[in-house]
Amino acid sequence: MATVIHTENLAVSFDHVTPVFEGVNVAVEKGEFVTLVGVSGAGKSTFLRVVADLVPAFRGSVTVDTPEDPTRRAIAMVFQAANLMPWRRVKDNITLGLEGLEVSEEVKKERVRWTLDLVGLGDYEDRWPYQLSGGQRQRIGIARGLAVDPDILLMDEPFGALDAITRTALQNELLRIWQETGKSILFVTHDIEEAVFLGDRVLLLGGKPAHIVNEYRITIDRAERRESDAFLQDVARVRKGLENAIAATKA
């Protein structure tokens, strides 16, 4: 399959001397769901921001290989906080990312309808953010990302602030959306079970400076990923790797 994200010897430093992470080589294929876990402070969120061209690289390179199209954006990012504008209705929050693209008002309306239906909030376009629950706000954040029809969706702990039941529901919804749209997703989480449940691969970031210390391919059928013995074994495998990475970082 085609590679849509490729980083080569990537490093980031905030003081231009000491790297937060270094030598990071990551490839994400078209339509792949990759999750990223790691030691606290290893730069997981920063890595996403470099891929999104929000933070400059210190060394190395990032290549994003997607078709150019003035009606779409190659990359969209979903953050832990939905960051909805309180003075804009749901539909106007969703179209925020469309500003500057060459799309008509009718296309904007179509994308609002499509994305709201996709996240299960088809009747919510005229609501204000204060009228939404935390889970609903996060769904709108996902809808806003999808509205620009990106090839790549970067997600930075988007379910981290939600209660367990809502989090589980949105994990299932995200998988459904991913399967329906075929987007490539790079998803940062501190939750190992979430990483194993969602990902085709789990990347582990650790060390000093941080780098990819391990990669785990998750081959279990997703229908068996909540409670099966194989799922729990994969969770234990990644958890052990993270524990080893934390120990190595402190050494």
PyMOL commands that set and color helices and strands:
alter all, ss='L'
color gray80, all
select helices_A, chain A and resi 44-51+90-98+105-118+129-131+134-147+164-181+192-198+222-224+229-250
alter helices_A, ss='H'
color red, helices_A
select strands_A, chain A and resi 3-12+21-29+33-38+59-64+75-78+152-156+184-188+201-206+211-217
alter strands_A, ss='S'
color yellow, strands_A
deselect
rebuild
show_as cartoon
